[in-house]
Structures are given as structure tokens and as C-alpha cells.
Amino acid sequence: MQCIKTGAHIYIAQYGEFAICDVFELNGVSLFRIAGTSREPMRDVIHFNVVDVAQWFDRNDTGHFGRSSTMISACAANFGYDGKAVQA
């Protein structure tokens, strides 16, 4: 599985949350290793818009005691390595 973006800023539409994560892809499926989440944007650019979450393991542990969680999605819009401006 190839890492395509380290330190990505993503929006998870299904949960109305932003997250900072590393993004991996394999056969059209994206795996997000999430380090932290917020209801407000955390950066001024967005790299992915996750439309549908297939599974989110350890979601409630994200950010607690340095722990991360893992999210899987086959429906995420990729805005490229440099991302696009966050819309206010």
C-alpha cells in the first residue's frame, strides 16, 4: 500500500469533521491514519473530501494519549498533493 500524502488535511462529510492524517491508496480504496480531528478547519488547504466512510476503527481514541485511528473509504475526492483552499 503506497502512501500518497503525509500530513493531509481532510474533510469527512459524513461526520462534519476535519482531520489531519496520512493517506494510503490501494485499488481505488483510501486508508486514512488519523492523528487528530476538529469541527473547524485545521489548515487553510484541503487535500481530500471523504464522502462516505466504509469503516472507522478506534474513532473515539483519536488524539487521546497520542493514539491514532484508521478510516477506510472507497469514495473520497482527491484535490491533489498541494490541495485546494478551504471554503469558508
DSSP file (Angstrom, degrees, kcal/mol; ACC not computed):
  #  RESIDUE AA STRUCTURE BP1 BP2  ACC     N-H-->O    O-->H-N    N-H-->O    O-->H-N    TCO  KAPPA ALPHA  PHI   PSI    X-CA   Y-CA   Z-CA
    1    1 A M              0   0    0      0, 0.0     2,-0.4     0, 0.0    25,-0.2   0.000 360.0 360.0 360.0 127.7    0.0    0.0    0.0
    2    2 A Q  E     -A   25   0A   0     23,-1.3    23,-2.0     1,-0.0     2,-0.5  -0.710 360.0-131.6 -94.0 134.0    1.5    3.3   -1.1
    3    3 A C  E     +A   24   0A   0     -2,-0.4    21,-0.3    21,-0.2     3,-0.1  -0.726  26.8 176.0 -79.1 123.3    1.5    6.5    1.0
    4    4 A I  E     +     0   0A   0     19,-2.7     2,-0.3    -2,-0.5    20,-0.2   0.623  65.7  17.6-105.7 -16.4    0.3    9.3   -1.3
    5    5 A K  E     -A   23   0A   0     18,-1.4    18,-2.9     3,-0.0     3,-0.5  -0.851  59.6-159.4-159.3 120.5    0.1   12.2    1.2
    6    6 A T  E    S+     0   0A   0     -2,-0.3    16,-0.2    16,-0.2    18,-0.0  -0.831  84.8  13.0 -95.8 136.3    1.7   12.7    4.6
    7    7 A G  E    S+     0   0A   0     -2,-0.4    15,-0.2     1,-0.2    -1,-0.2   0.830  86.9 176.5  70.5  32.7    0.1   15.3    6.9
    8    8 A A  E     -A   21   0A   0     13,-2.7    13,-2.3    -3,-0.5     2,-0.6  -0.362  26.4-141.1 -69.2 147.7   -3.0   15.6    4.7
    9    9 A H  E     +A   20   0A   0     11,-0.2    38,-3.5    -2,-0.1    39,-1.0  -0.965  31.7 177.6-108.5 119.5   -5.9   17.8    5.8
   10   10 A I  E     -Ab  19  48A   0      9,-2.7     9,-2.1    -2,-0.6     2,-0.5  -0.821  27.9-138.4-124.1 159.4   -9.2   16.2    5.0
   11   11 A Y  E     -Ab  18  49A   0     37,-2.1    39,-3.1    -2,-0.3     2,-0.8  -0.983  10.2-155.7-116.5 130.0  -12.9   16.8    5.5
   12   12 A I  E >>> -Ab  17  50A   0      5,-3.6     5,-1.5    -2,-0.5     4,-1.4  -0.837   9.2-172.2-106.9  93.1  -15.1   13.9    6.5
   13   13 A A  T 345S+     0   0    0     37,-1.8     3,-0.3    -2,-0.8    -1,-0.2   0.848  79.5  60.6 -57.0 -41.3  -18.6   14.9    5.2
   14   14 A Q  T 345S+     0   0    0     36,-0.6    -1,-0.3     1,-0.2    37,-0.1   0.780 119.3  28.0 -59.3 -29.1  -20.4   12.1    6.9
   15   15 A Y  T <45S-     0   0    0     -3,-1.3    -1,-0.2     2,-0.2    -2,-0.2   0.472 102.1-124.6-111.6  -6.6  -19.3   13.3   10.3
   16   16 A G  T  <5 +     0   0    0     -4,-1.4     2,-0.3    -3,-0.3    -3,-0.2   0.862  68.8 127.3  64.6  35.6  -18.9   17.0    9.7
   17   17 A E  E   < -A   12   0A   0     -5,-1.5    -5,-3.6    20,-0.0     2,-0.3  -0.913  53.4-141.8-127.7 151.1  -15.3   16.9   10.9
   18   18 A F  E     -AC  11  38A   0     20,-3.6    20,-2.2    -2,-0.3     2,-0.3  -0.744  25.8-172.6-100.0 156.8  -11.8   17.9    9.6
   19   19 A A  E     -AC  10  37A   0     -9,-2.1    -9,-2.7    -2,-0.3     2,-0.4  -0.991  25.3-136.6-149.6 155.7   -8.8   15.7   10.3
   20   20 A I  E     +AC   9  36A   0     16,-2.0    15,-2.8    -2,-0.3    16,-1.1  -0.956  48.3 134.9-109.2 132.0   -5.0   15.6    9.9
   21   21 A C  E     -AC   8  34A   0    -13,-2.3   -13,-2.7    -2,-0.4     2,-0.4  -0.961  55.7 -99.9-161.9 172.9   -3.7   12.2    8.6
   22   22 A D  E     - C   0  33A   0     11,-1.6    11,-2.6    -2,-0.3     2,-0.4  -0.907  39.6-144.9-103.3 140.8   -1.5   10.2    6.4
   23   23 A V  E     -AC   5  32A   0    -18,-2.9   -19,-2.7    -2,-0.4   -18,-1.4  -0.920  17.5-178.4-116.8 131.8   -3.3    8.8    3.3
   24   24 A F  E     -AC   3  31A   0      7,-2.7     7,-2.8    -2,-0.4     2,-0.4  -0.912   8.1-159.5-122.2 150.5   -2.6    5.5    1.6
   25   25 A E  E     +AC   2  30A   0    -23,-2.0   -23,-1.3    -2,-0.3     2,-0.3  -0.989  15.5 167.8-135.2 145.1   -4.3    4.1   -1.5
   26   26 A L  E >  S- C   0  29A   0      3,-2.1     3,-1.7    -2,-0.4    -2,-0.0  -0.870  73.9 -19.8-154.2 119.0   -4.7    0.6   -3.0
   27   27 A N  T 3  S-     0   0    0     -2,-0.3     3,-0.1     1,-0.3    -2,-0.0   0.862 126.9 -47.8  52.8  43.9   -7.0   -0.4   -5.9
   28   28 A G  T 3  S+     0   0    0      1,-0.2     2,-0.5    47,-0.0    -1,-0.3   0.495 114.4 114.7  80.2   3.2   -9.3    2.7   -5.5
   29   29 A V  E <   -C   26   0A   0     -3,-1.7    -3,-2.1    46,-0.1     2,-0.4  -0.915  53.6-149.9-108.8 132.5   -9.6    2.3   -1.7
   30   30 A S  E     -CD  25  73A   0     43,-3.3    43,-2.4    -2,-0.5     2,-0.5  -0.833   5.8-162.7-103.5 138.6   -8.2    5.0    0.5
   31   31 A L  E     -CD  24  72A   0     -7,-2.8    -7,-2.7    -2,-0.4     2,-0.5  -0.985   7.0-161.3-119.7 127.8   -6.9    4.3    4.0
   32   32 A F  E     -CD  23  71A   0     39,-3.1    39,-2.6    -2,-0.5     2,-0.9  -0.944  10.3-158.0-115.0 121.3   -6.5    7.3    6.4
   33   33 A R  E     -CD  22  70A   0    -11,-2.6   -11,-1.6    -2,-0.5     2,-0.4  -0.856  26.4-154.3 -97.0 101.2   -4.3    7.1    9.5
   34   34 A I  E     +CD  21  69A   0     35,-2.2    35,-1.9    -2,-0.9   -13,-0.2  -0.632  26.7 177.1 -91.3 127.7   -5.9    9.9   11.5
   35   35 A A  E     -     0   0A   0    -15,-2.8     2,-0.3    -2,-0.4    28,-0.2   0.711  69.9  -6.2 -96.9 -26.2   -3.9   11.8   14.2
   36   36 A G  E     -C   20   0A   0    -16,-1.1   -16,-2.0    26,-0.1    -1,-0.3  -0.976  56.9-152.9-167.8 153.9   -6.5   14.4   15.1
   37   37 A T  E     +C   19   0A   0     -2,-0.3     2,-0.3   -18,-0.2   -18,-0.2  -0.899  11.2 176.7-132.0 160.0  -10.0   15.7   14.3
   38   38 A S  E     -C   18   0A   0    -20,-2.2   -20,-3.6    -2,-0.3     4,-0.1  -0.982  36.7-132.1-157.9 151.9  -11.8   19.0   14.7
   39   39 A R  S    S+     0   0    0     -2,-0.3    -1,-0.1   -22,-0.2   -20,-0.1   0.678  98.0  59.3 -76.8 -18.8  -15.2   20.5   13.8
   40   40 A E  S    S-     0   0    0    -22,-0.1   -22,-0.2     1,-0.1   -23,-0.0  -0.790 105.1 -87.0-108.6 152.4  -13.3   23.6   12.5
   41   41 A P        -     0   0    0      0, 0.0    -1,-0.1     0, 0.0    -2,-0.1  -0.271  30.8-162.7 -55.6 143.3  -10.7   23.6    9.7
   42   42 A M  S    S+     0   0    0      3,-0.1     2,-0.3   -23,-0.1   -22,-0.0   0.551  72.6  21.7-105.1 -14.3   -7.2   22.9   11.0
   43   43 A R  S    S-     0   0    0      2,-0.1    -1,-0.1     1,-0.0    43,-0.0  -0.901  79.0-112.7-144.6 171.1   -5.3   24.2    7.9
   44   44 A D  S    S+     0   0    0     -2,-0.3    42,-2.2    -3,-0.1     2,-0.3   0.515  97.2  55.0 -90.7  -4.2   -6.0   26.6    5.0
   45   45 A V  E     -G   85   0B   0     40,-0.3     2,-0.4    38,-0.0    40,-0.2  -0.933  69.0-147.3-124.9 154.0   -5.9   23.9    2.3
   46   46 A I  E     -G   84   0B   0     38,-3.2    38,-2.2    -2,-0.3   -36,-0.2  -0.963  10.9-176.4-120.1 136.4   -7.9   20.7    2.0
   47   47 A H        +     0   0    0    -38,-3.5    32,-3.2    -2,-0.4     2,-0.3   0.759  69.1  18.0-102.3 -31.4   -6.4   17.6    0.3
   48   48 A F  E     -bE  10  78A   0    -39,-1.0   -37,-2.1    30,-0.2     2,-0.5  -0.994  52.5-153.8-141.9 146.5   -9.4   15.1    0.4
   49   49 A N  E     -bE  11  77A   0     28,-2.1    28,-2.7    -2,-0.3     2,-0.8  -0.962  19.9-153.4-116.4 109.3  -13.1   15.3    0.8
   50   50 A V  E     +bE  12  76A   0    -39,-3.1   -37,-1.8    -2,-0.5   -36,-0.6  -0.750  16.5 178.0 -87.5 113.6  -14.3   11.9    2.2
   51   51 A V  E     +     0   0A   0     24,-2.2     2,-0.4    -2,-0.8    -1,-0.2   0.860  67.1  20.0 -85.4 -39.2  -17.9   11.4    1.1
   52   52 A D  E     - E   0  75A   0     23,-1.4    23,-0.6   -39,-0.1     2,-0.6  -0.984  66.2-149.3-140.0 125.1  -18.6    8.0    2.5
   53   53 A V        -     0   0    0     -2,-0.4    20,-0.2     1,-0.2     3,-0.1  -0.824   8.1-173.2 -94.6 123.4  -16.8    6.2    5.3
   54   54 A A  S    S-     0   0    0     18,-2.5     2,-0.3    -2,-0.6    19,-0.2   0.880  74.6 -10.5 -79.8 -41.2  -16.8    2.4    5.0
   55   55 A Q  E     -F   72   0A   0     17,-1.4    17,-3.0     2,-0.0     2,-0.4  -0.974  52.6-164.5-157.6 144.0  -15.2    1.8    8.4
   56   56 A W  E >   -F   71   0A   0     -2,-0.3     3,-0.8    15,-0.2     2,-0.3  -0.863  17.9-159.2-135.0  99.6  -13.6    4.0   11.1
   57   57 A F  E 3  S+F   70   0A   0     13,-2.8    13,-1.6    -2,-0.4    -2,-0.0  -0.572  73.2   0.3 -81.1 139.1  -11.6    1.9   13.6
   58   58 A D  T >> S+     0   0    0     -2,-0.3     3,-1.5    11,-0.2     4,-0.6   0.784  78.4 157.8  57.7  32.3  -10.8    3.4   17.0
   59   59 A R  G X4  +     0   0    0     -3,-0.8     3,-1.1     1,-0.3    -2,-0.1   0.880  69.3  52.0 -54.5 -43.1  -12.6    6.7   16.1
   60   60 A N  G 34 S+     0   0    0      1,-0.2    -1,-0.3     3,-0.0    -2,-0.1   0.623 104.5  58.2 -73.3 -11.6  -13.1    7.7   19.8
   61   61 A D  G X4 S+     0   0    0     -3,-1.5     3,-2.2     2,-0.1     6,-0.3   0.579  74.0 124.6 -91.8 -10.8   -9.4    7.2   20.6
   62   62 A T  T << S+     0   0    0     -3,-1.1     6,-0.2    -4,-0.6   -25,-0.2  -0.261  84.3   4.3 -57.3 126.8   -8.1    9.7   18.0
   63   63 A G  T >  S+     0   0    0      4,-2.3     2,-0.6   -29,-0.2     3,-0.6   0.293  97.8 124.8  83.7 -10.3   -6.0   12.3   19.7
   64   64 A H  G X  S-     0   0    0     -3,-2.2     3,-1.8     1,-0.2    -1,-0.2  -0.739  90.7 -18.7 -87.0 121.4   -6.1   10.7   23.1
   65   65 A F  G 3  S-     0   0    0     -2,-0.6    -1,-0.2     1,-0.3    -3,-0.0   0.822 124.9 -57.7  56.1  34.8   -2.7    9.9   24.6
   66   66 A G  G <  S+     0   0    0     -3,-0.6    -1,-0.3     1,-0.2     2,-0.2   0.626  98.9 146.0  74.5  13.5   -1.1   10.2   21.1
   67   67 A R    <   -     0   0    0     -3,-1.8    -4,-2.3    -6,-0.3     2,-0.3  -0.501  32.5-155.3 -84.7 153.4   -3.2    7.5   19.6
   68   68 A S        -     0   0    0     -6,-0.2     2,-0.3    -2,-0.2   -33,-0.2  -0.780   3.3-142.7-119.8 167.4   -4.4    7.4   16.1
   69   69 A S  E     -D   34   0A   0    -35,-1.9   -35,-2.2    -2,-0.3     2,-0.5  -0.806  11.8-128.8-124.5 169.6   -7.4    5.9   14.3
   70   70 A T  E     -DF  33  57A   0    -13,-1.6   -13,-2.8    -2,-0.3     2,-0.4  -0.980  20.1-173.5-125.6 127.1   -7.8    4.2   10.9
   71   71 A M  E     -DF  32  56A   0    -39,-2.6   -39,-3.1    -2,-0.5     2,-0.4  -0.943   6.7-158.6-120.8 141.8  -10.6    5.1    8.4
   72   72 A I  E     +DF  31  55A   0    -17,-3.0   -18,-2.5    -2,-0.4   -17,-1.4  -0.963  17.0 165.8-121.2 135.8  -11.3    3.3    5.2
   73   73 A S  E     -D   30   0A   0    -43,-2.4   -43,-3.3    -2,-0.4     3,-0.2  -0.992  30.2-171.4-149.2 140.7  -13.2    4.9    2.2
   74   74 A A  S    S+     0   0    0    -22,-0.3     2,-0.3    -2,-0.3   -21,-0.1   0.254  86.7  64.0-106.3   7.3  -13.8    4.0   -1.4
   75   75 A C  E     +E   52   0A   0    -23,-0.6   -24,-2.2   -45,-0.1   -23,-1.4  -0.701  66.5 129.3-135.4  81.1  -15.5    7.4   -2.0
   76   76 A A  E     -E   50   0A   0     -2,-0.3     2,-0.5   -26,-0.2   -26,-0.2  -0.997  49.4-134.7-138.4 130.7  -13.1   10.3   -1.5
   77   77 A A  E     -E   49   0A   0    -28,-2.7   -28,-2.1    -2,-0.4     2,-0.6  -0.738  19.5-148.8 -85.6 126.4  -12.3   13.2   -3.7
   78   78 A N  E     -E   48   0A   0     -2,-0.5   -30,-0.2   -30,-0.2     3,-0.1  -0.861  11.8-169.8 -98.8 121.3   -8.6   13.9   -4.0
   79   79 A F        -     0   0    0    -32,-3.2     4,-0.2    -2,-0.6   -31,-0.1   0.158  51.2 -99.3 -96.8  17.4   -7.7   17.5   -4.6
   80   80 A G    >   -     0   0    0    -33,-0.3     3,-0.6     1,-0.2    -1,-0.3  -0.040  44.6 -63.0  90.2 168.4   -4.0   16.8   -5.3
   81   81 A Y  T 3  S+     0   0    0      1,-0.3    -1,-0.2    -3,-0.1    -2,-0.1   0.861 135.8  40.8 -59.3 -39.7   -0.8   16.9   -3.4
   82   82 A D  T 3  S-     0   0    0      1,-0.2    -1,-0.3    -3,-0.1    -2,-0.1   0.591 101.8-153.1 -87.5 -10.7   -1.0   20.6   -2.8
   83   83 A G    <   -     0   0    0     -3,-0.6     2,-0.3    -4,-0.2   -36,-0.2  -0.084  14.8 -85.2  72.1-171.8   -4.7   20.6   -2.1
   84   84 A K  E     -G   46   0B   0    -38,-2.2   -38,-3.2    -4,-0.1    -5,-0.1  -0.913  48.9 -79.5-132.9 160.9   -7.2   23.5   -2.6
   85   85 A A  E     -G   45   0B   0     -2,-0.3     2,-0.3   -40,-0.2   -40,-0.3  -0.305  47.7-111.7 -62.5 139.3   -8.2   26.4   -0.5
   86   86 A V        -     0   0    0    -42,-2.2     2,-0.4     1,-0.1    -1,-0.1  -0.564  31.0-128.8 -70.1 131.0  -10.7   25.7    2.3
   87   87 A Q              0   0    0     -2,-0.3    -1,-0.1     1,-0.1   -42,-0.0  -0.713 360.0 360.0 -84.5 129.2  -14.0   27.4    1.5
   88   88 A A              0   0    0     -2,-0.4    -1,-0.1     0, 0.0    -2,-0.0   0.469 360.0 360.0 -74.0 360.0  -15.4   29.5    4.4
